Structures are given as structure tokens and as C-alpha cells.
């Protein structure tokens, strides 16, 4: 630190000078600007979603009239889900960029079928294995009740990450030899946005990615993501 | 809304005030900015983004350094008794004249909370009441700290003396 041998000055002024000498480097500034630019691109769909909500009543009326008109002229029009052109994600409703990113990430992991860190049919043993997580993986009653994923189908688990956060990946094999992957991660509303809680009577978010079904819900403070054929 | 260079520099300076290390300050700013950008702006309208981000930086700093006990939490949340003669404003600091090197030595030595208080007074121009409200510090604690800071600046040794002490 430089020693300034000039005379005394008011403390306030000296503090201002002390603080003001620190500046971001050009590279640091560029990194922060890039961070903001990337986020702005990701936020754009959300803003569009909010805008859509404002015009929803009008659109709903117009849609009803349109459907009534179509129904009278084309009796068997095929139903279609909305499609996201970039990631080939289809869904029954619009979703935020982060949900789409999570879905693409878990499906990619599911398809890779990396070796399991632990092979066990016991969820309790799997829970003991995941000691480096900031949460304890749970036996999902919702997965069992709603998606017929019995505890007895468990093959094992491995560590993975969802959007940079360490998560547990549990692999199941149903009697008809279908592989299902259940991801469990600590739920952070700020990071993931609102995720439905099935216990409260809400429906899971459902998307179709690369021919696989992705369901997201919240359970006992965790976000659960199930990938199944 | 994007933060411009001037705002980012101000926020970096605040992070630097708390952490006193340039690498830590940048990490603090970057991580806090990431958290800020994840907030769904279509649902949450933030009236004063710079002030909000400053708060994120502060919260993150406290979380990060709590384990190291570098944040003086013991006196942070409790009302502290102080002499009746103590000033009820920043006036004792306003009157002080110091040399630059004297400030630099004390600046390194005082706690992050004290630097935080001085930042809110000298840079943001807040009153003791505003600082107390914003930092969620009981007014008595704040005034007591201001009093102690004044004592430190007044009794600081001359630059040519025992510098090894620091």
C-alpha cells in the first residue's frame, strides 16, 4: 500500500479516497457484463410469459371462439403439444428457461448411463452412501404412488449435478426392464423458480425431451426430477 | 436492467471494503450478481437494484466469513450500553483529521463491520439512524462503535513509530 506523506485531511475524505482507489480490471468488467448479457437472454422468455399472462383473458376468449369454429368444421383435428425448436422439448405448457435446461441436462445424463457409484436395492443404504450432499436423499412416496416407481426396483445411485448443484441420481429398473432415473437435489426457489408440490394437489411439470418423459415436482424440501421412457 | 461500469465499480468497492482482498471482493461481487440475475424479473420488481445487490453482497459476506468468526456477531445484534456523554451522530468522526498512511494502517486493522459502518457514513452519506436501520444494528451498538472508532483514530501511533505492531 502506498504511503502518502501529504498532510492531514478530514477522515471522511481519506476514507473516500481509500475506497475509490479500487477498480475492476478490464477483464473482470467484461466478465460481469457477459454474465448480465447471458442472463438477459435467458430472462427474455420469462418476460414474454408474463406479458402473455396479461393478455390471457383476451386470448382465451378468442381461442374459445376459434376452437368453436374449428370444431364445427374439422371434427378430428389432431392434438399437438407446444414444441421448443432449439432443444426439441415438447410440453403441455410454457416453461422457464431453467426448467428446460434442467430437463435437457437430466435426459442427457439418463442416456449416458454412466456406471453407478453404489449398487444397492436398499434406499437406506443409498442414503448412507450420499454423505457428501447437503441433504439426505429421500424415499419418494410421490414417485411410488403417482409414477409406480417402487423402492424394490432400485438398482443404485451416483453423484451428479443439476445446473451446477450437486445432486443424487437414483436408477430404477421396472419389471418390464424399463430404466428410470430419479434425480434429487436441494430445492432452491430462487434458482429453479416455482416447482409444484404434489402433496398440495398440484400436478407435476411434464415435458418430453428426446422421446423421454421428464417430470418435476417438489417433495419434502427437495426438487425431484424423474426421467422415464 | 444491466449494471454499468460505474455501478459495478461502486459495488466492487463495497465488496472490497468488507473483504479487504481483491480476489475475495471480485468473487463476492460475481456470486452476488449471479444470484441477483437469477431472480425472475417478471415476477419480482426490484426498485433499487444497486442497493439490493449491495445487500446481497453483504449477506453473502456474512455467511462466508461467519465460520471464520471474522464477523463480530456477538456485538452485532445486541444493544450495547454506552456512556451518556457519547454523541448521537457521526459528528465525532466528522471533526477528525487524519493522515493517509494513518488511515491505511487503521483501515487494515479494524473489523469488516467497522469498515461497513464507515462506508455507509463516508461514501453513502447516511446518518446514524439510516445506517442503523439499513445494517440492522441497534443504534446503541452503532454509536458505541463510532465512539470506539474515534478513539482509535485519535490514539493511533505516528507513522514513524512502531509499525511492526500491525
Interface residues (C-beta under 8 A of the other chain):
Chain A: X1 X3 X4 X5 X6 X7 X8 X9 X10 X11 X12 X14 X15 X16 X17 X18 X19 X20 X22 X23 X24 X28 X29 X31 X32 X33 X35 X36 X37 X39 X40 X43 X46 X47 X49 X50 X96 X190 X191 X193
Chain B: X2 X3 X5 X8 X9 X12 X13 X16 X17 X22 X25 X26 X29 X30 X33 X34 X35 X37 X38 X39 X40 X41 X42 X43 X93 X94 X96 X97 X98 X99 X100 X101 X103 X104 X107 X108 X118 X119 X121 X122 X123 X153 X159
